[in-house]
Amino acid sequence: MAQIKIDHVTRKFGKNEVLKDISFELEPNKIYGLLGRNGAGKSTLLNIMTTRIFASSGKVTMDQQSVVENDDILADMFLMSEVDLYPERMRVEKIFKQAELCYGSFDYKKAYKLAEEFGVKLTARFGGLSTGYHSIVKLIVALCVPVNFVFFDEPVLGLDANHRELFYQELLQSYEERPRTFVISTHLIEEIAQIVEHVFILDQGKIVIDDETQAIIDRSYAITGPKKAVSDYSVGLNVIGHQTLGGLRTDYIYGDLDDERVIPDTIKIEHVDLQKLFVYLTEGSVNYVKE
Amino acid sequence: MLKSKSNRLALYDFNRSLIRLVWTFVWFVGITIVIPVLFSITFNGSTGFKLNSTGFAFVAGLYLFIDALMFNYDNFKWTIQNGISRRTAWWARIKGILLLALVVLVIDMIEMFVKGQKITVHSVFVGYQNETVGTYLIAIVQLYMGLLMLALAGLVVGCFLALLNKRGKAIVIIGFPVVLIVAVTNLARALVHANIDWTGIVNFSKIMFGYSDSTGNFNPVNSSIVMLVWILVCGGLSYWFSQKLRLRRD
């Protein structure tokens, strides 16, 4: 099965280095989360992967073949991005036909079903739709094109809670019906935490986390207790952030705990959810060691 | 072959161009025929319409240039969204232009036929005024090549402009004509005052157009080669520019 490899990709805009020597791989039939703060380089990375823009150095390959100017590879990918690339005057139904023309086939049955569920008028012009409906049209196309790699860049932009819920349901159903690789780049981490199997966290142009979701959570801890007890226990561990409330302190740790170390009765250790981990890992003010 | 991606795209591109051409004609007919006829009927009582005064071929030629000039970035946007490489999109565009130029050629010939004009009148390069099949064929081929020259010139400019952001485009669109006018004015002034021997330039032009001093005829092969070189250079430049296209945030 096809695999995408991002190999030492760097991207500069003028003097600003947005992506710094990024390397990772995307395996077939897996759901990935690509997380990062605003300006971390998520969209730039996805744009490079789909050759909308070019890398300053490094390469993106699928089965050892460069994606650049490779129709076979490009026809196996779809990037649903926040930018609208469809002609404003084009009707929704025509957008489906355009996708069929380019990708060779299109799941009209599913597209019509999704359009009905989301309440999209097929005869509406794309430019006349709201931001939310722009996202919905693009999501429908993304779920109905015959590709093995679907990238979502802010897929739920402008969507209300009901539509967001519906999208996640449809995404999982679509994955169940035809497993393929999805990469979801979003700020709404809590909403995708239960969906993604593997997480990439991008911070200041670098991948700081590249691991299975469960493994990340298993290695994230919140140590809570009296200030001194917590501080003593955390010495030498990879503390990525902390909170204090009165006499209580919570240290957030990413990495293995010291099994030899005795855990005092006064402190409590629990796992941290993905969102909290993300916040502390990407918070510039906190000094931490990224593993 | 016809099922290949670039062919499918070329036909799609061609259909869209054709629809726009029809709309151009609708507007052209409305502005240059319907409205004047209505005025004539209202004020003079007669239509005042003369077939010879129509200029469909000119409009179609102009449209060919503009169609190739415009829509390049828009085309890039939707093709890259749908997993089409720049090369395939460019190749499809070229095929679409070849088809559209053929349509414009047919319009041109129909108009000439309706107006009772001879095609050789339009083909200034063809010096053989005897009306043989070969002469007509050369004239038609050269007319087609002339249309392609026009379209590909538009494509080069369009692909170049597609690389620029709004600010860059504004600078080029406003700045280029100004620079051109200043340059041409200065060049004209310099030429007026300079004592230039034009013989070399005239001889070179004669070679380019295949003019024979002894017979007074033009050899169409020479001019065809010049046209072909223009087409290939413009095609190559447009390909080079199209390979550099990237998504802009403007």
Chai-1 contact restraints between the chains, C-beta under 6 A:
chainA,res_idxA,chainB,res_idxB,connection_type,confidence,min_distance_angstrom,max_distance_angstrom,comment,restraint_id
A,R52,B,I80,contact,1.0,0.0,6.0,A-B,restraint_1
A,R52,B,L247,contact,1.0,0.0,6.0,A-B,restraint_2
A,I53,B,R246,contact,1.0,0.0,6.0,A-B,restraint_3
A,I53,B,L247,contact,1.0,0.0,6.0,A-B,restraint_4
A,E69,B,S85,contact,1.0,0.0,6.0,A-B,restraint_5
A,E69,B,R87,contact,1.0,0.0,6.0,A-B,restraint_6
A,D71,B,S85,contact,1.0,0.0,6.0,A-B,restraint_7
A,D71,B,T88,contact,1.0,0.0,6.0,A-B,restraint_8
A,L74,B,G83,contact,1.0,0.0,6.0,A-B,restraint_9
A,L74,B,S85,contact,1.0,0.0,6.0,A-B,restraint_10
A,A75,B,G83,contact,1.0,0.0,6.0,A-B,restraint_11
A,L85,B,K77,contact,1.0,0.0,6.0,A-B,restraint_12
A,L85,B,W78,contact,1.0,0.0,6.0,A-B,restraint_13
A,L85,B,Q81,contact,1.0,0.0,6.0,A-B,restraint_14
A,A99,B,N82,contact,1.0,0.0,6.0,A-B,restraint_15
A,L101,B,R8,contact,1.0,0.0,6.0,A-B,restraint_16
A,L101,B,Y12,contact,1.0,0.0,6.0,A-B,restraint_17
A,C102,B,N82,contact,1.0,0.0,6.0,A-B,restraint_18
A,C102,B,I84,contact,1.0,0.0,6.0,A-B,restraint_19
